[in-house]
Amino acid sequence: MTPHRNAGKPRYAVLADELRDGIRAGKWVPGDLLPSEAQLCLKFGVSRGTVVKAIDVLLAEGLLQRRQGVGTFVSRPALHRSPGYLLGFSETVRRQGRVPSHRLVGQRQLDRSEALQYGCDEPALLLERIRLVDGFPWAIHTALIPMRIAAAVPALAGPDSRVADSDFSLYRTFDEAGLEIDHADETINVRLATENEAVQLGIELPSAVMLVYRKSFDQRGNLIELIEAVYLQDCYTYDARLVRSNPLSVLYHEREPTDPRKSS
């Protein structure tokens, strides 16, 4: 412990600093089990009450999470988004000072009947990717790009495809090809992870995951991209400002959004 930095601090705050520094230095990485309270007492020569208070500080900061009957784990810092702003995964991660990458799991063309299962009513290119943040699995993205779009973008199909590159960004590829996404419709849900998702994300079952279903369009309303994303439940946060209902809100709720998969 550093004496000058700790002068005047209560012991639990000093211990919280030590644990926080260890996490930031990579001594414990996201998903790691923190040493038990008894082990921390012995290692740092403090009481159990001091350890409990220090852990509570880091729990409140979101650096740790408790799993009943298992222990305390290092959390994966959540990606923060605000409704109303359409950003790609890579853009969101970079804005938070971190490094995005991906691992391509699958790539194939779907005919119209196959694409309809995802809510796309035309032939499409399907990309299945595991999205990583600082090298750790964060999400599973299944993206569909209509073939009329994919066929015109060399980075998506053909010998010049860059889809397998670890730093590939779909939205950046669209920008480079002059395709402008104007708006998107997005639905968020929560469920338990499947066995395959747990393996891909490196989590234990049962675990909750967040589902994001989004369709992006150009100014004329033509579909540019459809995505089904499965996020770790502790890795994705939304902030929203809510207001009391007023007559103007009716304009936004005249028609409830529908999930095209339910009507196909």
N, C-alpha and C positions, 0 to 999 in steps of 0.2 A: 504494500500500500504506500502511496505517496504522501508523506507527512504534511508538506506545505499545502497541498491541495485539499487535504482532509481536515485542516485546522478548524475547529469549531463545529464540525458536522457530527450529527448523531451517528452511532455505529451502523445502524441499518442503512443510512444514506451512503455511507462509505462503502458498505458491502454492495449496495445497488450499483454504485459507480464501477466497482470491480467487475461485477457480473456483466454490466452493460458493455464495458470495454472489451471483455472477453468475447462477447457476441459479435461486436463490430470488428474485432481482429480476426474472426473466423475460428476461434477456439471451439465454439459451439455454433453449428450452422443450422439453418432452418430444418426442422424435423428432428433435431437431436434431443435426446432426453437429458435434462439437466441433472446433475448429481442430486442425490436425495438430501433432505434437510439435515439428516444426521451426518452425511458426508461433508456438507458445507460447514456445519458446526466445527467438525474436526479440522478441516482444511484452513479455515479462517480464524479459529479460536474464539468463536462467538456463541451466544446462547441461541436456542431454538427460536425464541421470540424475535431476536434480531434477524434471523434468517427469514422468518415468516414475513416480517415487515418489508424486508428488502425485496422479496419475491412479489409481494403485493404491489410495490412500486412499479416493477417491470411488467406485471400483469396489466396494471392500469395504463401503461404506455403502449401496450400491444406487442411488446417484445417477447412475452411468454404467454403460454396458454396451459390451463390445467385439464387433464383428462381423468375423470373420476376412476379411481382404482388402478390407474396406470402411473401417473406422475406428472411432472411439469416439463413441457417441451418448448423449444425455441420456435417462435412463430415465423411464418413467412410474411414480411411486410406487405400490406395490402396495396393493390393498385387503386388509385383514387380517381373517380370520375364524377363529373357534374352533368346532370341531364341537360340536354339542349346543345351540347357540343359534341360533334361527331369526329372522333379521332380513331385511328387504327391502333392496334395493339402496340406496334413498335413505336409509334409517336407517343402514346401514353407512357410507355416505359422510359423512353429517352427523356421526356420532360421531367421525370422524377429522378434523373441523374443515374439511371441504371442501364444495364446492357441487355437488349432483347436479342433473341436468336430463336431458331426453330429446328425441329428434326422432322423431315418428311417421312410420313408413315405410309401414305398411299396416294396414287394419282391415276385417274382413269376417266374415260368419257362415259357419260350417261345418256341413254336415249330419253325421249320425252317421258315415257311411262316410268322409268326409273327416277328421273328428276322430279316428277310429280310427287313422289313420296316425301320429298323435302320441301315442297311448296313452290317448285319452279316448273312452269308449264312449257318448257322448251329444252332441247338437248343442251347439256352443260358439261363443263369440265369440273370434276370433283377433286379437291385437294384435302387430304387428311394430314394434319400436322400437330405435333406436340410443341407448344409454345413455352419457351424458357425465359427466365429472368435471372441474370447473373449466373447462368448455367444450371439453374434448378427448374424442374417442371412446374409450370403454373397453370396451364390450361390445355385442353384438347380442342382444336379448331377443325371443323369440317366446313369447307367453303365450296360453294357452287358458283361458277362463273359461266353465264350463257356462252355457248360455242360461238355465236356471232361476235362476242367480245373477245373470247380467248384466242380465236383463230386470227384475229387482227393484231394481237400483241405478241411479238416474238419472244419476250421473256417468259411467257406462260406456256407456249407450245412450240414444238419443232426443235431443230438443232441448237437454237440459241436460247433455249429455256434456262432460266436461272432459279427455278423453283426449288431445286435441291440445295442451293447455297444457304449456308447457315444464317446469313444476314438478310435473306430475302424478305422483302416487305411488299405485300399485295397492294396497299394503298400507294406506296411510292411508285410501284410499277404502273398503276393506273395514271398517276400524275405524269410520269415520263412519257406515256403513250398519248397524253392529251385527253384522257377520259376524266371528266369532272363529276364527282359525286355531289349531288345537290342536297339530298335529304335521305333520311332512313326511318324505318319503323322498327321499333325494338320491343321485345317482350322478355321479361326476366321471371324465372321460376326457380324453385328449389326442390331437390329430391335426394334420395340416397344414391351413392355411386354404385355402378355395376362392378363386377369382379374385374372385367377388362380395364375399365377406367381406373380402378384402384391400382392395378399393376402399372399402367402408363404414368400415373401421377405419383406413384411411390407412397401411397397412403394405405392405412389399415381399414378394414371393414368392421363394423359399419361406419361410414363417414358421409357427411352431407356434401353435396356439390351444388353450385349455382349454375343454372342454364341460361344462356343468353341467345335468343333467336332474333336475328336482324336481317332486314332486306334493305339494300341501298339502291337509290335510283338517281338518274340524271334529271335535268330540269324538265324534260318532257314526260317523266314518269316511267321511263324504260328501266328495267331491272339491270343493274350493273353487277351486283354481287349479293349472294345469300349466304349467311353463316349461321351455323349451330355451334355454340361454344360451351364447353363444360369447364368451369373454373373451380379450383379449390375454394371451399366455403369461407376460409379465412383470408383469402387473397384478393378480394374484390369488394370495394365499398362505393356507395353512391351517396352524394349529398344532394338534398333537394329542399327548396324553399316552398312551403305550403301556405296557401291562403284560404280563408273562408269562402264558401261558394258565393258567387254573385252572378247576375244575369249574363255577363259576358262569358262566363265559363261554359254556358250552354253551347257556344260556338264550337268548343273543342270536344264536345261529347254528343253531338247530334247522332253520330253513328259509332257504335262500339267496334273497335278493330277486330278483324277476324283472322284466325290462323288458317291459311290456305290448305294446310295439311289435313284439316278436319273435313274439308269439303271435297277433297280429291278422292 
